[in-house]
Structures are given as structure tokens and as C-alpha cells.
Amino acid sequence: MKKTTALVSLFAASAIATGAMAKVPDAQVSRLGADLTPVGAEKAGSGDIPAWTGGLPAVPSSVSYTPGDKLPNPFAGDSAKFTITGANMAQYDQYLTDGYRALLSTYPSYKMDVYPTRRSCAFPDNVYAATRSNASVGTLVGGGNGVGKAIMGFPFPIPNNALEIIWNHTLRFRSFKLTRQFTAAAVTRSGDYTLQTVQDEAILQWSDPSKAAAEDLGNISIYYIANTVAPARSAGNVILVHETLDRSIDPRKAWSYSPGTRRVRRAPNIAYDNPGTNSDGLSTSDSFDGYNGAPDRYNWTVLGKETKIIAFNNYDAEATPYDSFIAPLHVNQDAVRYEMARTWQIEATLKAGNRHVYGRRVKTINEDNWSISASDMYDARGELWRVQELHQLQRYQIPLCGTAAEIVYDLQAGRYLALAMTNEEPQINYFADELDANRYTPASIRQLGVR
């Protein structure tokens, strides 16, 4: 039986590596919930990776949690198994991405405390059911620039190629309607920064429980608004995005409102390699969340499935005050928890005739939630330029396995950008039922932006 499972896994890996496009056979679909988790990860443990036994689908009895408060760390009693520094990094080389090797080599104060692996990821039962259905019907459309037939959950839990994997990341479950307040900080080499505070909200139509298939969404997967509220010089700048599902039919639509001009304008620059909002030029629009937007400028390839060290179960990092979390050269590494994880390694190389500041990108994707946990970005010369780290943790009160802070290190500038921090902000509202799609109009953001 083990030999048969190994052969099936080998066959699937070969299909992915060659970019084969084929409907997932029923025999493969039946593996979901059997030897695979309901979202397609390997259940069994191996080496430093324990077996997945259901994750944390509810508030664990070991913590005392009050709704609205920060999530207590359910693994607070864990001790680090070992610490990686520039001096001993060669000992752990096979588990490190190029980005982590570069950070350890560049900054003597950079370290990685590696803890026992806790496979805490879990999702609602309806997401599991939708994911199982998606395995049989989900399909790439528009030359890989869109998804059809599937809905909610993960469109390709047993993927055939790298494009399906990046779509798993893009469309992963993050609730249906949510509101959030977060901060961003572009940090100088000396550690100086100004916090940018943003209130954002989203309707993730892909996760609308009333929809039966992608074709019911009117080609809009996400309605999104981000309103900068501080500091005073930036307050009132608002962006609106209608994220399309099949970009070959219609590209992303975006608008921006500036209090200086008091005008709403179309914003086609909120895409691809244009500078990201509130990023001080340290990141691109399509780098937020590890990767977002159309995948059409790159050729996508699966490099393999490997055990890597990722930032995971970062409850303590999210609870650390900003003045302790943000430090010169890099964030306070005492607050960041790392674990061994099985990950998909996929590569994006720029297509001939296309333009982007990143000629190559390598994504590390956690198999338990299909979310990008690290990204290495290379310039046109092939030199490693920027390293992105996404802190992940299980939101057990929902439940969903999501991300917290995003850190982008610019190795050439010696600076970094800390994004999506909620360390001192209210808890994210994942049940913002008051949101309505009729709100997401240019007229609405004009009203929001009035100081």
C-alpha cells in the first residue's frame, strides 16, 4: 500500500513538473481526506514534519480567548529546537531559501529560531467540501489567466502545474467579507520609520457561500477598498479595486482618490511592477500578499516539493508592540517563530517581450494552506534583489490559516518594508456582513477620502 501511494505521488509530481494539463482522476480525488488533507497536503509525517491530525479548527482549550482580543499563542510552552545564524547556516543549508541565506550572510544580527513544527492549519467544513468538488471540476481558462467551474476553497487541491498552484494561493479561503486596520512602515538603515495606518475592507466573492461556480461571479473575484488614515499628510488617499477572475477577458480595474486634487481617477498603475501603495518604492503592486494579479507576464514552473524553514505560528510576533518589533536592518528576530514545513517551490521567469523589474521570482508555498510564505525576487541581471517573508498563523476562532505581517527586505538598498502589521490594531473582523457590493464605486471612495 505504501509503495502504491509512493508511485501515485511520483506520477503526480511528474505531471506537475512537465506542466501536464489533465482532469484529476476520481481515484486521485478520493485521496482528499484519506492520505491527503482536505486541501491536498500530505497527511503523513516524515522527519521533522509531524502528521496532520486536523489542525486547530476551534479555540483550543489551552488558551483563554476573548472575542476581539489578540489570539493567545497556543504553543507558548514550546522552546526553540535550534537557532540558525550566519556562523552555522551551512549546517541547515538544504532547508534555507536563497533569500534566507542572503539575510543570514548580510546581517550579522539576523538569526532564525526554529521551533517544533505544529501543523495548525484548519478551515471550515464547507471549504473542505467545496475544495473536494473543485478537484473534479476546476479548470484554468483564458490561457491560464483565469479559473472556471470551481468556487470557494482551493480550486486545484491536486494541481497539475505551477499555474494551478499560484491560483490556489490567489483564491485561497480568507473569509467572505472582512474589515481590517493595519500599518505599514518603510524602515531606514538606522531604524527610522513613520507608520502608515490604513483601513481596508474586502468582499471576496470567490468565497460567497451563495454562489455555485466561478461563472456566477460576473468575473469579479474581489471588491477592495483601502483608505489611508494616518499620518495627516497621507490621510484621505483611497484606492478602489475590482479584481477580475479571468484577466484575459478583462484586466483588473482600479481607481484612486487624492485629497490634494479632490478627484477620482482610473489607476491602471496599481498592477504588475508599479510601486506598491505606501511602499516607498520598496515593493511592487503585484508583490503584496506574496503575489497577486494576473500571472501572464511569467512562465511558471514547479521546481519541486521540499522541506523548508518558514515563518509560521507567529502569534508572538503579531502581539509585539511596533517599537519593539521594528528595528534597524530587520525586524526583531526574537519575536519571529520559524518551523520546518513541506513546501512547493515554484519559479516565475519573465516571458520574452514582456517587461517587469523582476526577471525571476521563486515562491515558497506552504502545503497546508497553499499560501506563499517566502518569495525571492531577482533583477534583470539575475541578482537577488528583494526577499519577502510572510508570517503565517492559524486564526483558530474562524477557522482559517492566514498571514499576518509581510516583510520585504531590499538587499541592494539595505532597507526593508513592513506591511500588513496589526500588532497594535483591533482584531480583524472576518464577519463584516454589513458590506455590500454596491459600495465599491468611484463615488464611494470620493466620500471616504474627504478629510
C-alpha positions in Angstrom: 0.0 0.0 0.0 2.8 2.4 0.8 4.5 1.5 -2.4 1.3 2.2 -4.4 0.9 5.6 -2.6 4.5 6.5 -3.4 4.0 5.6 -7.1 0.9 7.7 -7.3 2.7 10.6 -5.7 5.6 10.2 -8.1 3.2 10.2 -11.0 1.5 13.4 -9.8 4.9 15.1 -9.3 6.0 14.2 -12.8 2.7 15.6 -14.2 3.3 18.8 -12.4 6.9 19.1 -13.4 6.1 18.7 -17.1 3.1 21.1 -16.9 0.7 18.4 -17.9 -2.9 19.6 -18.2 -5.4 16.8 -17.3 -8.6 16.3 -15.3 -7.9 14.9 -11.9 -9.0 11.2 -11.9 -11.6 10.1 -9.4 -9.0 7.9 -7.8 -6.9 11.0 -7.0 -9.9 13.0 -5.8 -10.7 10.2 -3.3 -7.3 10.8 -1.6 -8.6 14.1 -0.2 -9.4 13.4 3.5 -7.6 10.0 3.2 -3.8 10.2 2.7 -4.1 13.8 1.8 -5.6 16.5 4.0 -8.9 18.0 2.8 -7.0 20.8 1.0 -4.4 18.5 -0.6 -1.4 18.4 1.7 0.3 15.1 2.6 -1.2 13.9 5.9 1.6 11.7 6.9 4.6 12.9 8.9 8.2 12.5 7.9 11.5 13.6 9.5 10.8 16.9 11.4 7.3 17.1 9.9 4.6 15.6 12.1 1.4 14.1 10.7 -1.6 16.5 10.2 -4.3 15.5 12.6 -6.9 18.2 12.0 -5.1 21.3 12.9 -6.8 23.9 15.2 -10.4 24.2 13.9 -11.6 26.0 17.1 -10.3 27.9 20.0 -8.0 25.4 21.9 -8.8 24.6 25.5 -5.2 25.5 26.4 -5.8 29.3 25.9 -8.2 31.8 27.3 -9.6 33.9 24.4 -12.0 36.8 24.4 -13.5 37.6 21.0 -11.9 40.8 19.7 -8.7 40.3 21.5 -5.4 39.2 20.1 -5.1 35.5 19.7 -3.2 33.9 22.6 -0.3 31.7 21.4 -1.4 28.1 21.8 2.2 26.9 21.6 3.6 29.4 24.1 5.3 26.5 26.0 7.4 25.5 23.1 11.2 26.1 23.2 13.3 26.6 20.1 15.0 23.4 18.9 17.9 25.4 17.4 19.0 28.8 16.2 20.4 29.5 12.8 23.0 32.3 12.4 25.4 33.3 9.7 28.1 31.3 11.5 26.2 27.9 11.4 23.9 28.4 8.4 25.8 25.8 6.3 24.6 23.1 8.7 21.0 23.9 7.6 21.6 24.8 4.0 19.1 22.4 2.5 16.3 23.9 4.5 17.0 27.5 3.6 15.8 29.6 0.7 18.2 31.7 -1.2 16.6 34.7 0.5 17.2 33.5 4.0 20.8 32.6 3.1 21.3 36.1 1.9 19.8 37.7 5.0 21.9 35.5 7.3 25.1 36.4 5.3 24.3 40.1 5.0 23.3 41.0 8.5 25.3 39.6 11.4 22.4 40.3 13.8 20.0 38.2 11.8 19.0 34.9 13.2 16.2 32.3 12.9 14.9 30.5 16.0 13.4 27.2 14.8 10.6 25.6 16.8 8.9 22.3 16.7 6.5 22.0 13.7 2.9 22.5 14.6 0.6 21.8 11.7 -2.2 24.0 13.0 -3.9 24.8 9.7 -7.6 24.1 9.5 -10.6 25.5 7.5 -14.4 25.3 7.8 -16.1 22.2 6.7 -17.9 24.0 3.8 -14.5 25.0 2.4 -13.3 21.4 2.6 -16.5 20.2 0.8 -16.1 22.9 -1.9 -12.4 22.0 -2.4 -13.2 18.4 -2.9 -15.8 19.3 -5.6 -13.2 21.7 -7.2 -10.8 18.9 -7.6 -13.1 17.3 -10.1 -14.3 20.4 -12.0 -11.8 23.2 -11.6 -10.1 24.3 -14.8 -7.8 27.0 -16.0 -9.3 29.4 -18.5 -8.1 32.3 -20.6 -4.7 30.6 -21.2 -4.1 30.2 -17.5 -5.2 33.8 -16.7 -8.4 32.7 -15.0 -10.3 29.9 -13.3 -13.5 28.3 -14.3 -16.1 25.9 -12.8 -14.7 25.9 -9.2 -15.8 28.1 -6.3 -14.8 28.8 -2.7 -11.9 27.0 -1.1 -8.9 25.9 -3.2 -9.6 25.5 -6.9 -6.8 22.9 -7.5 -6.1 20.8 -4.4 -4.3 18.2 -6.5 -2.6 20.5 -9.0 -1.2 19.6 -12.4 1.1 22.6 -12.9 2.6 25.7 -11.4 -0.2 28.0 -12.6 -2.8 25.9 -10.7 -0.6 26.3 -7.6 -0.4 30.1 -7.9 -4.1 30.2 -8.4 -4.5 28.1 -5.2 -2.7 30.9 -3.4 -4.6 33.7 -5.1 -8.0 32.2 -4.4 -7.4 30.6 -1.0 -10.1 31.0 1.6 -9.8 34.2 3.6 -13.4 34.5 4.7 -16.2 36.2 2.6 -16.5 39.8 4.0 -13.8 41.4 6.2 -12.6 44.7 7.5 -9.2 45.5 8.9 -6.9 48.2 10.2 -3.2 47.7 9.5 0.0 49.6 9.4 3.0 49.8 7.1 6.5 51.1 7.7 9.3 51.8 5.3 12.3 51.4 7.6 15.7 53.2 7.0 19.0 51.5 7.7 19.2 53.3 11.1 15.7 52.0 12.0 13.8 55.3 11.5 10.2 54.9 10.2 6.8 56.6 10.0 3.8 54.4 10.4 1.2 54.5 7.7 -2.2 53.4 9.0 -4.8 52.0 6.6 -8.3 50.9 7.0 -9.2 48.4 4.3 -12.2 46.2 3.5 -13.0 43.4 1.0 -15.7 41.3 -0.3 -14.1 38.1 -1.5 -16.8 36.9 -4.0 -14.9 33.7 -4.6 -15.9 32.7 -1.0 -19.6 33.8 -1.3 -21.5 30.7 0.1 -24.5 31.6 -2.2 -22.5 31.0 -5.4 -22.3 27.7 -7.2 -19.5 28.3 -9.7 -16.9 30.8 -10.8 -19.2 31.7 -13.7 -21.7 33.2 -11.2 -19.4 35.9 -10.1 -19.7 38.3 -13.0 -15.9 37.9 -13.5 -15.2 39.8 -10.2 -13.4 37.8 -7.5 -12.7 40.6 -5.1 -14.1 44.1 -4.3 -11.5 46.0 -2.3 -11.1 49.5 -0.7 -8.0 50.8 1.2 -8.3 54.1 2.9 -5.1 55.7 4.4 -6.0 57.4 7.7 -2.6 58.4 9.1 -0.2 60.2 9.1 -2.0 63.5 8.3 0.0 64.2 5.2 -1.2 60.9 3.7 -4.7 60.7 5.1 -7.6 60.7 2.7 -5.8 58.8 -0.1 -8.1 56.0 -1.1 -7.9 53.2 -3.6 -10.6 51.0 -5.1 -10.0 47.7 -6.8 -12.3 45.4 -8.7 -10.2 42.2 -9.1 -11.2 40.2 -12.1 -11.3 36.4 -12.2 -10.4 35.9 -15.9 -7.9 38.6 -16.8 -7.9 37.5 -20.4 -11.4 38.9 -20.7 -11.0 42.0 -18.5 -8.0 43.2 -16.6 -8.0 44.5 -13.0 -10.0 47.7 -12.6 -8.7 50.3 -10.1 -9.3 53.8 -9.1 -7.6 56.3 -6.7 -8.8 59.3 -4.9 -6.4 62.1 -3.8 -7.5 64.7 -1.4 -5.0 67.1 -3.0 -6.8 67.1 -6.3 -10.2 66.0 -4.9 -10.6 63.8 -7.9 -11.1 60.1 -8.5 -9.0 58.8 -11.3 -8.6 55.5 -13.0 -5.4 53.8 -11.7 -4.1 51.2 -14.2 -0.7 51.6 -12.4 -2.0 49.6 -9.4 -0.7 46.4 -11.1 2.4 44.5 -12.1 5.7 46.2 -11.3 4.4 49.7 -10.5 5.4 50.8 -6.9 3.1 49.4 -4.3 0.8 51.8 -2.3 2.5 53.1 0.9 5.7 51.1 0.0 8.1 54.0 -0.5 9.3 52.2 -3.7 10.5 49.1 -1.8 7.9 46.7 -3.3 5.8 46.3 -6.4 2.0 46.2 -6.7 1.9 42.6 -7.6 4.1 41.6 -4.6 1.5 42.3 -1.9 0.4 39.1 -0.3 3.4 37.3 -1.9 1.8 37.6 -5.3 -1.4 39.0 -6.7 -2.9 39.9 -10.0 -2.5 38.4 -13.5 0.2 35.7 -13.9 0.5 36.4 -17.7 3.9 38.1 -17.8 5.7 35.0 -16.5 6.4 31.4 -17.3 5.6 29.3 -14.2 7.4 26.1 -13.4 7.3 23.7 -10.4 10.8 23.3 -9.0 9.8 20.5 -6.6 8.4 19.8 -3.2 10.9 20.4 -0.4 11.2 20.8 3.3 12.0 24.4 4.0 12.0 26.7 7.1 9.2 29.2 7.1 7.8 31.8 9.5 4.8 30.0 11.0 2.5 30.2 14.0 3.7 33.7 14.6 1.3 34.7 17.4 4.0 36.3 19.5 5.2 38.5 16.5 1.7 39.8 16.0 1.4 40.7 19.7 4.8 42.6 19.8 4.4 46.4 20.0 5.7 48.3 17.0 8.6 49.9 18.8 9.9 46.5 19.8 9.1 44.7 16.5 10.6 47.2 14.1 14.4 47.5 14.4 17.3 48.6 12.3 18.2 46.4 9.3 15.5 43.8 10.1 12.5 43.1 12.4 13.2 41.9 15.9 14.0 38.3 15.2 13.4 37.3 18.8 9.7 37.7 18.1 9.6 35.6 14.9 8.9 31.8 15.1 10.2 29.5 12.4 9.3 25.9 11.7 10.1 23.1 9.2 7.4 22.7 6.6 6.8 20.8 3.4 6.6 23.4 0.7 6.0 23.7 -3.0 8.8 25.6 -4.7 7.6 27.3 -7.9 9.5 29.6 -10.2 8.3 32.5 -12.4 10.6 33.6 -15.2 9.8 36.7 -17.3 8.4 35.9 -20.7 10.3 37.2 -23.8 8.9 40.5 -24.9 7.4 41.3 -21.5 8.5 44.0 -19.0 8.9 43.7 -15.3 11.6 44.8 -12.8 11.8 41.2 -11.6 13.3 38.9 -14.2 12.8 35.9 -11.9 10.8 35.1 -8.8 10.9 31.9 -6.6 7.9 31.3 -4.4 7.9 29.0 -1.3 4.3 27.8 -0.7 3.2 26.1 2.5 1.4 22.8 1.5 -1.0 23.1 4.4 -2.7 26.3 3.3 -1.4 27.0 -0.3 -0.2 30.3 0.9 3.1 31.9 -0.1 5.4 32.1 2.9 8.5 33.4 1.3 9.4 35.0 -2.1 12.8 35.7 -3.6 12.9 38.4 -6.3 15.7 38.7 -8.8 16.6 41.7 -11.0 17.1 41.6 -14.8 20.8 40.6 -14.3 19.8 37.6 -12.3 20.9 39.0 -9.0 18.9 38.5 -5.8 17.3 41.9 -5.1 14.5 41.6 -2.6 13.4 38.9 -0.1 9.9 38.7 1.1 8.8 36.9 4.3 5.1 36.4 5.2 4.3 35.5 8.7 1.5 32.9 8.9 -0.7 31.6 11.7 -3.9 29.8 12.3 -6.9 32.0 13.0 -8.5 29.3 15.1 -11.5 31.4 16.0 -12.7 31.4 12.4 -11.1 29.0 11.4 -8.7 29.8 8.6 -4.9 29.6 8.1 -3.8 33.0 7.1 -1.0 35.6 7.1 -0.1 38.4 9.4 2.8 40.8 8.7 4.7 40.9 5.4 8.3 41.9 5.4 10.2 42.9 2.2 14.0 43.2 2.5 15.7 45.2 -0.2 19.2 43.8 -0.2 20.5 46.5 -2.6 19.2 49.5 -0.6 19.8 48.0 2.8 16.3 48.9 3.8 13.1 47.0 4.5 9.3 47.4 4.3 7.0 46.0 7.0 3.4 45.6 5.7 0.0 44.4 6.9 1.0 44.7 10.6 -1.9 44.6 13.1 0.3 44.4 16.2 -1.4 47.3 17.9 -4.6 47.4 15.8 -8.1 46.0 16.5 -8.7 42.3 15.7 -9.6 41.7 12.1 -13.3 41.4 11.5 -13.8 38.3 9.4 -17.6 38.6 9.5 -18.3 42.1 8.2 -21.8 41.2 7.0 -22.7 44.9 6.6 -20.5 45.2 3.5 -22.4 45.4 0.2 -21.0 45.3 -3.4 -22.9 48.5 -4.3 -20.5 50.4 -2.0 -17.5 49.7 -4.2 -17.8 52.6 -6.6 -15.7 55.6 -7.5 -18.3 57.9 -5.9 -18.0 56.0 -2.6 -14.2 56.5 -2.3 -14.6 60.2 -3.0 -16.8 60.4 0.1 -14.3 58.3 2.1 -11.4 60.5 1.1 -12.9 63.8 2.4 -10.9 64.9 5.4 
